[in-house]
Amino acid sequence: MPILSCSTGSFNVAYSGAREAPAVLLSNSLTCDLSMWDLVAASLSSRFHVIRYDGRGQGRSVTTPGPYTMDQLGRDALSVLDASGIEEAHVCGISMGGMVGMWLATHAPQRINRAVFANTAAYMSPASLWNDRIAVARHGGMQAVAGPTLARWFPPAFHARAPDVVAGMRPAILATPVDGYVGCCEAIRDMDQRESIRSIAAPTLVIVGANDPATTPADGRLVHKAIPGSLIATLPAGHISAVETPDAFSQAVLAFLLA
């Protein structure tokens, strides 16, 4: 996985699938690295050129002092496409990655063919929720963040059924720089895309997790209703549906992108 020098910083990027195939950009959830897409990328790579990257302040990519903004995170994604030589791509993002995807489809529509916004929201209030999470990280480090995060991400039944999968997500959380976590929390806290996404013209699929307490099915339905002509699919999953139900997630994305 190369560290790619881009116009907005250095980003950890992974490529799979044929270079001449249609491109798909995968954008991560907060405190995840690009390994969260391993199983989905393997499925998509049979038909697409898949680009995964660690966002600013996450994984092995650049960390700068915050606050970050969704505009900044969106421009980072564009810089990854530019440095990869990709003029147009589908975008698929989960949670914070879905927010970045909404920004791309709104502000750089000429670069986006189809869009998948999974387990995400256009606005996440109250601000105090994010301020509390920031305070926890600053006081106790990412060790204090990991337990509550994993509890939100996966339902109790999945914790019991697949403890190794859940445990496998913890290292990326712990490796996230506090400054990166705080900056991204500030970007989400200050984001409001409820009106801007009404202009999205790209064919769009919204994926919701039936058991998602973080970005609820109601949050996903609001995104779906705001985007003209969008489709919606519900998976039997919590917040990180691409990890909890990778086969169903991949099937939904492939069916939509190939339609």
Buried (B, 14 or more C-beta within 10 A) or exposed (E): BEEBEBEBBBBBBBBBBEEEBBBBBBBBBBBBBBBBBBBBBBBBBEBBBBBBBBBBBBBBBBBBEBBBBBEBBBBBBBBBBBBBEBEEBBBBBBBBBBBBBBBBBBBBBEBBBBBBBBBBBBBBEEEEEBEEBBEBBEEEEBEBBBEEBBBBBBBEEBBEEBEEBBEBBBEBBEBBBBBBBBBBBBBBBEBEBEEBBEEBEBBBBBBBBEBBEBBBBEBBBBBBEBBEEBBBBBBEBBBBBBBBBBEBBBBBBBEBBEE
